[in-house]
Amino acid sequence: MWRAAELGVGFALRAVNERVPQAAPRLGAVSKTRPADMVIEAYGHGQRTFGDNYVQELLEKTSNPKILSSCPEIKWHFIGHLQKQNVNKLMAVPNLFMLQTVDLAKLADKVNSSWQKKGSTEKLTVMIQINTDGEDSKHGLPPSGTIAMVEHIKANCPSLEFVRLMTIGSFGHDLNQGPNPDFQVLVSLREELCKKLSIPADQVELNMGVSMDFQHAIEVGSTNVRIGNKTAAELAAPVAAAQER
Ligand SMILES: *Cc1c(COP(=O)(O)O)cnc(C)c1O
């Protein structure tokens, strides 16, 4: 459970980050179903990035007066599937920082124009979600569409800034069979993308890994993990181990 004690998670990773700054994986605390008080407590421990996967829940949580007054530097990520009809609602989220799940050019266009209308001086950062295992039940762009999507955003969406590739990937992969192939797909996609579009590799981060598999994800190159169900103690040891290699 993501209990109050969890909230050292920010601490756990920061301690690691200080030791190995160039390889620092960053923690997105997944706050879906968690009450506002837990978010405030985590914020008090130094956690700044939080993600939710339903637009309505995110809007309510981020508009909570206690969160608004206690967490001025909070950065909200939307991590769920986004339908076009919900874009305007999402754009109303206070302190929205990142949309993790862009998977259609038309969605990117709509988010771009909606963000523009809001008149923000900052760009909205976005990730492209890739469906690395090709399962129909999962959202995301097929890997082969990645380069065209990045080009589309760069050419047509001046209010968006593409920063990362994201995947959910297969659950319960047995590491005895070797590395998770979904993570490998994302790693090699970045390589291909950066080469084709002449982008320095360190400008495209990889967001992959959840409570169950974040340690492996970091080992194979993830820079950002999404964690909903770990205590600080559970996180600290494996993350530290992953970094020390
Ligand atoms: C819930 C959720 C997570 C977190 O999963 P845990 O198993 O709780 O760590 C990560 N990513 C997405 C998209 C989610 O919806």
The ligand as an SDF file (V2000), in Angstrom:
LIG
                    3D

 15 15  0  0  0  0  0  0  0  0999 V2000
   -1.6880    2.7390  -11.7440 C   0  0  0  0  0  0  0  0  0  0  0  0
   -0.6780    3.0290  -12.7800 C   0  0  0  0  0  0  0  0  0  0  0  0
    0.6890    2.8980  -12.4770 C   0  0  0  0  0  0  0  0  0  0  0  0
    1.2050    2.4480  -11.1350 C   0  0  0  0  0  0  0  0  0  0  0  0
    1.1050    1.0750  -11.0090 O   0  0  0  0  0  0  0  0  0  0  0  0
    1.5610    0.3940   -9.6070 P   0  0  0  0  0  0  0  0  0  0  0  0
    1.4800   -1.0500   -9.9050 O   0  0  0  0  0  0  0  0  0  0  0  0
    0.5480    0.8650   -8.6190 O   0  0  0  0  0  0  0  0  0  0  0  0
    2.9200    0.8820   -9.3200 O   0  0  0  0  0  0  0  0  0  0  0  0
    1.5970    3.2000  -13.4770 C   0  0  0  0  0  0  0  0  0  0  0  0
    1.2090    3.6000  -14.7010 N   0  0  0  0  0  0  0  0  0  0  0  0
   -0.0870    3.7440  -15.0250 C   0  0  0  0  0  0  0  0  0  0  0  0
   -0.4330    4.1930  -16.4040 C   0  0  0  0  0  0  0  0  0  0  0  0
   -1.0780    3.4640  -14.0740 C   0  0  0  0  0  0  0  0  0  0  0  0
   -2.3670    3.6230  -14.4000 O   0  0  0  0  0  0  0  0  0  0  0  0
  1  2  1  0
  2  3  1  0
  2 14  2  0
  3  4  1  0
  3 10  2  0
  4  5  1  0
  5  6  1  0
  6  7  2  0
  6  8  1  0
  6  9  1  0
 10 11  1  0
 11 12  2  0
 12 13  1  0
 12 14  1  0
 14 15  1  0
M  END
$$$$
